[in-house]
Amino acid sequence: MRSRRWNRLAVVGIDPLDKTLEENLPRGFLILVTGTAGSGTEMLAKQFAANAGDEKVLYVSTMERESTILKTMEKYGWKADMKVLDIASLHYDTVLKKELEISTYRQEGISVSDVKNLVLRHVKKINFMTLSLYEISKMTPPFRVVIDSLDFYFQHYGHENVISMLTTVRAHVQHNACIALVTMLKEAYPVEVHRVIEGLSDCIIELDIKYSEKGSEHYLTLRKVLNHPDKTGIYRCMIGADGISIWSGISR
């Protein structure tokens, strides 16, 4: 793993992608990573976090538990010196676990009202979006933020609130000349929602996987580099011992 100092910009740890972004994007920008299931968005998020150099890292995970993230990073030999906000575990402990208990009690014949009194009496409601923004707001430069993924917030808080959240995150990293990377599913929401989020993003990376009789092929498309449309392109990539790496450029 390369170590970069604060006066340089280690973006995601993928050459030649890093070189393109270092030369054309100033500090204080938001990277959007989109892809279908299995395309590797969660791996790219970890690779970005591991390539932080001297920056502090906040990793907001809505899909994986902290232990899973750290084991994966250890497997690839990536630096895991970061704070993990484990929304996935918090959501299970405070919401999903209670729903399972309610289902169990109802199956055993206890009335709905009694179940709620038994299970929800001591439940502390958490606004996970507010908690995430609070932890991000506490970050002081130099730092980078990872949110994997926005899909959790879409599911629980709606499109307008997610857009508002992302606007706040972008403003915070811009003000502090730092970097944030967020992931989300490709083409999972109304077109106008995707357009707004893409408009807020300074850089858009799209991951794709194509299957054939010979196996699978992975592609990375650099869809947007703010003020530098000439830097976009499609790359064939591979998943190996170092994570995601560029195999060859297909078009620029």
C-alpha angles and dihedrals in degrees: 000000000000119000116218128188124234093258089065130059118239102188115177106331096251121121129238089018093064092051091053093050096041091056097045111029124065121215115278103062142132124231119203117201116193132177147135123270110291096019094111106253092140091051092051089051090056092044090053091050093048093052094061100118108192094349125112112240132214113191113194108196121189096163108039134044118244092249091056092049094050093047091052092049091048090052091057094041092245125156110255099187096136145105114256119205098204102206090160092064094040091052092050095047096046103032119009096042090053091049090053090050091051091051090050094050093047090051088054091055102258113145120255093244093050091047092054091049091051099044106028099042095095100027115129111209115226126196099213093192092054090046091051093050091047093054091046092050090056092060114108124198136308094046146123128209129209123195113188102203141006090187092083091057092046089054096049107027109027136241100287094052092048091051090049090050092050091048089055093048092049092049091050095052092044092051091050096039091238137125137255130187123195130182131209140163117273117250093351097127139045114299093243091056092052090048093054093048092046088050090055091050122089092198130024123198119185122195122201136178124202124196128210139157088274093056133262134325125203124213133189118201119195095208101172138021109173112250091356110082088158090069096064119107149141122259133189107227139185136210112229145140091304095047121244116004135171115254100181142334115252101184140352 
